Amino acid sequence: MAETYVHHRISTAPRAWQTVAGRLSDRRAALAKGGGALYGVWRSQIGRPRDELTAVTVWSVPITAERAQAALTDGIRDIAQAESAAMAATLRPSDAQPPVRQGNYAFRWFETPEKDWPEFLDLCAQAWPGFESAYDSQVIGLWRCADGEAGNVRSLLLTRRPNLAMWERSKLPQGAAETAVRDALSRRYDLCTWTVVYTTTLLTATDATDDARWT
């Protein structure tokens, strides 16, 4: 059975994001007993409130977003609000190994008409190799959400760049190869009826800690 991924948006009490993040990380053993794992916890960088965390859990057993949220957050002090969405991997990730390198992680949400979804996926597959090689960046995953409206696909794309400078650099193509990548991504952008992006850094990274005051 394919894994179920669950995206969690967690609002904390003022200035409690770091404490709550530590408590979420401490849930690893409890999640494992129920067939789950902590895929990652991210802090806000640009575009979301300071006291908001993004977490993703992954499950090898059937589970709802509500049950996954309860397993991750119930009993943790200083959580003001949480909302969760179940997702299925599409082109990536190919396995449930979590990201561990620090960097600039962009969460981009899309809503795409169902009829355009196959072309959307084809454009991703076409653009990603050039994107990754040109910008020292990685596509972590593209997930299809379970709660999309009829006739519409809601999806989440997670990409990693080494830093914010590369985020800006990736928007300004240089040369024919980078322009081709940008053209494919622009076509994908035009297929969707709605999209939004925000950036984060990875609190569960194993190579470096981000101590900047981003928000």
C-alpha positions as CSV (number, residue, x, y, z in Angstrom):
1,M,0.0,0.0,0.0
2,A,1.2,3.5,-0.9
3,E,2.0,5.8,2.0
4,T,-0.3,8.5,3.1
5,Y,1.3,11.9,3.8
6,V,-0.4,14.4,6.0
7,H,0.4,18.1,5.9
8,H,-0.1,19.9,9.2
9,R,-0.3,23.7,9.7
10,I,0.2,24.4,13.4
11,S,-0.3,27.8,15.1
12,T,1.3,28.3,18.5
13,A,1.0,30.6,21.4
14,P,3.1,33.8,21.0
15,R,6.8,33.1,20.9
16,A,6.2,29.4,21.5
17,W,7.0,28.0,18.0
18,Q,10.4,26.7,19.0
19,T,9.2,24.9,22.1
20,V,6.3,23.4,20.3
21,A,8.6,22.2,17.5
22,G,10.7,20.4,20.0
23,R,7.6,18.7,21.4
24,L,6.5,17.6,17.9
25,S,9.9,16.1,17.3
26,D,9.6,14.2,20.6
27,R,6.5,12.4,19.1
28,R,8.6,10.2,16.8
29,A,8.4,7.1,19.0
30,A,4.7,7.5,19.6
31,L,4.0,8.0,15.8
32,A,6.1,4.9,15.0
33,K,3.9,2.8,17.3
34,G,0.9,3.8,15.2
35,G,2.5,3.2,11.8
36,G,3.6,6.8,11.3
37,A,6.7,8.9,11.1
38,L,7.7,12.5,11.3
39,Y,8.7,13.6,7.8
40,G,9.7,17.1,8.8
41,V,9.0,20.2,10.8
42,W,9.6,23.6,9.2
43,R,9.5,27.2,10.6
44,S,8.2,30.2,8.8
45,Q,10.6,32.3,6.8
46,I,8.6,34.5,4.4
47,G,4.9,34.6,3.9
48,R,3.5,32.9,7.0
49,P,3.2,34.1,10.7
50,R,6.3,33.7,13.0
51,D,4.4,31.5,15.4
52,E,3.3,29.0,12.8
53,L,4.9,25.6,12.1
54,T,4.5,23.4,9.1
55,A,4.8,19.7,9.7
56,V,4.4,16.6,7.5
57,T,3.8,13.1,8.8
58,V,3.9,9.9,6.7
59,W,1.9,6.8,7.4
60,S,2.2,3.2,6.3
61,V,-1.3,2.3,7.5
62,P,-4.7,3.8,6.4
63,I,-5.3,7.0,8.3
64,T,-7.4,10.2,8.1
65,A,-6.0,13.7,8.4
66,E,-7.9,14.1,11.7
67,R,-6.4,11.0,13.3
68,A,-2.9,11.9,12.1
69,Q,-3.3,15.4,13.6
70,A,-4.4,13.9,16.9
71,A,-1.4,11.6,17.0
72,L,1.0,14.4,16.3
73,T,-0.5,17.2,18.4
74,D,-2.8,16.0,21.2
75,G,-1.7,17.0,24.6
76,I,1.0,19.4,23.4
77,R,0.8,22.7,25.3
78,D,0.9,26.0,23.5
79,I,-0.7,24.8,20.3
80,A,-3.4,27.4,19.6
81,Q,-4.8,25.8,16.4
82,A,-4.0,23.1,13.9
83,E,-5.4,22.0,10.5
84,S,-4.3,19.0,8.5
85,A,-4.8,17.6,5.0
86,A,-4.1,14.0,3.7
87,M,-2.0,13.7,0.5
88,A,-0.7,11.1,-1.9
89,A,2.7,11.3,-3.6
90,T,2.7,11.7,-7.4
91,L,6.0,11.9,-9.3
92,R,7.9,12.4,-6.0
93,P,8.9,11.4,-3.4
94,S,9.6,7.9,-4.5
95,D,10.1,6.8,-0.8
96,A,9.4,8.1,2.6
97,Q,12.9,9.1,3.5
98,P,12.7,12.6,5.0
99,P,14.6,15.6,3.9
100,V,17.6,16.4,6.2
101,R,19.6,19.2,4.6
102,Q,19.0,22.8,5.7
103,G,18.0,25.3,3.1
104,N,15.2,27.5,1.7
105,Y,12.1,25.2,1.5
106,A,9.2,26.5,-0.6
107,F,5.7,25.2,-0.1
108,R,3.7,26.0,-3.2
109,W,0.0,25.1,-3.3
110,F,-1.8,24.7,-6.7
111,E,-5.4,24.2,-7.8
112,T,-5.6,22.8,-11.3
113,P,-8.6,21.7,-13.4
114,E,-8.7,17.9,-13.5
115,K,-8.6,18.0,-17.3
116,D,-5.2,19.8,-17.2
117,W,-3.7,17.7,-14.5
118,P,-1.9,15.2,-16.9
119,E,-0.2,18.1,-18.7
120,F,0.7,19.7,-15.3
121,L,2.5,16.5,-14.3
122,D,4.2,16.2,-17.7
123,L,5.5,19.8,-17.4
124,C,6.9,19.0,-13.9
125,A,8.7,15.9,-15.2
126,Q,10.1,17.9,-18.1
127,A,11.3,20.9,-16.0
128,W,12.6,19.3,-12.9
129,P,16.0,17.9,-14.1
130,G,17.0,21.2,-15.6
131,F,15.8,23.1,-12.5
132,E,17.8,20.9,-10.2
133,S,21.0,21.0,-12.1
134,A,20.9,24.8,-12.8
135,Y,20.1,26.0,-9.3
136,D,21.7,23.4,-7.0
137,S,18.1,22.7,-5.9
138,Q,15.9,19.7,-5.2
139,V,12.3,18.9,-5.8
140,I,11.3,17.1,-2.5
141,G,7.8,16.1,-3.5
142,L,4.6,16.8,-5.4
143,W,1.5,15.5,-3.5
144,R,-2.1,15.4,-4.6
145,C,-4.5,16.3,-1.8
146,A,-7.4,14.1,-0.9
147,D,-9.8,17.1,-0.3
148,G,-9.8,18.7,-3.8
149,E,-13.2,19.9,-5.1
150,A,-14.9,17.9,-7.9
151,G,-13.3,18.7,-11.2
152,N,-10.3,20.3,-9.6
153,V,-7.0,19.0,-8.3
154,R,-5.4,20.5,-5.2
155,S,-1.7,19.8,-4.9
156,L,1.4,20.7,-2.9
157,L,4.9,21.1,-4.3
158,L,7.9,21.2,-1.9
159,T,11.2,22.4,-3.3
160,R,14.6,23.0,-1.6
161,R,17.1,25.7,-2.6
162,P,20.3,26.3,-0.7
163,N,19.3,29.8,0.3
164,L,17.1,32.8,-0.5
165,A,19.6,34.2,-3.0
166,M,19.1,31.0,-5.1
167,W,15.3,31.5,-4.8
168,E,15.7,34.9,-6.6
169,R,18.3,33.5,-9.0
170,S,15.9,30.7,-10.1
171,K,13.4,33.2,-11.2
172,L,15.8,34.9,-13.6
173,P,16.9,32.4,-16.3
174,Q,20.2,32.8,-18.0
175,G,20.8,31.1,-21.3
176,A,18.7,28.8,-23.5
177,A,18.6,25.8,-21.1
178,E,17.4,27.8,-18.2
179,T,14.9,29.6,-20.4
180,A,13.4,26.3,-21.5
181,V,13.0,25.3,-17.8
182,R,11.3,28.6,-17.0
183,D,9.0,28.3,-20.0
184,A,7.8,24.8,-18.8
185,L,7.3,26.2,-15.3
186,S,5.5,29.2,-16.6
187,R,3.1,27.0,-18.7
188,R,2.4,24.9,-15.5
189,Y,1.7,28.2,-13.7
190,D,-0.7,29.2,-16.3
191,L,-2.7,26.0,-16.1
192,C,-3.6,26.4,-12.5
193,T,-6.6,28.5,-11.4
194,W,-5.0,29.4,-8.0
195,T,-1.6,29.2,-6.5
196,V,0.3,30.5,-3.4
197,V,3.8,30.0,-2.1
198,Y,5.6,30.6,1.2
199,T,9.1,29.8,2.3
200,T,10.5,28.0,5.4
201,T,13.6,26.5,6.8
202,L,13.9,22.9,8.2
203,L,13.9,22.6,11.9
204,T,14.5,18.8,11.7
205,A,17.6,19.3,9.5
206,T,20.7,17.3,10.6
207,D,23.4,19.4,9.1
208,A,22.7,23.0,10.2
209,T,20.4,25.0,12.5
210,D,18.7,28.2,11.2
211,D,18.9,30.9,13.9
212,A,17.9,33.9,11.7
213,R,14.9,36.1,12.6
214,W,13.0,35.8,9.4
215,T,9.5,37.1,10.4
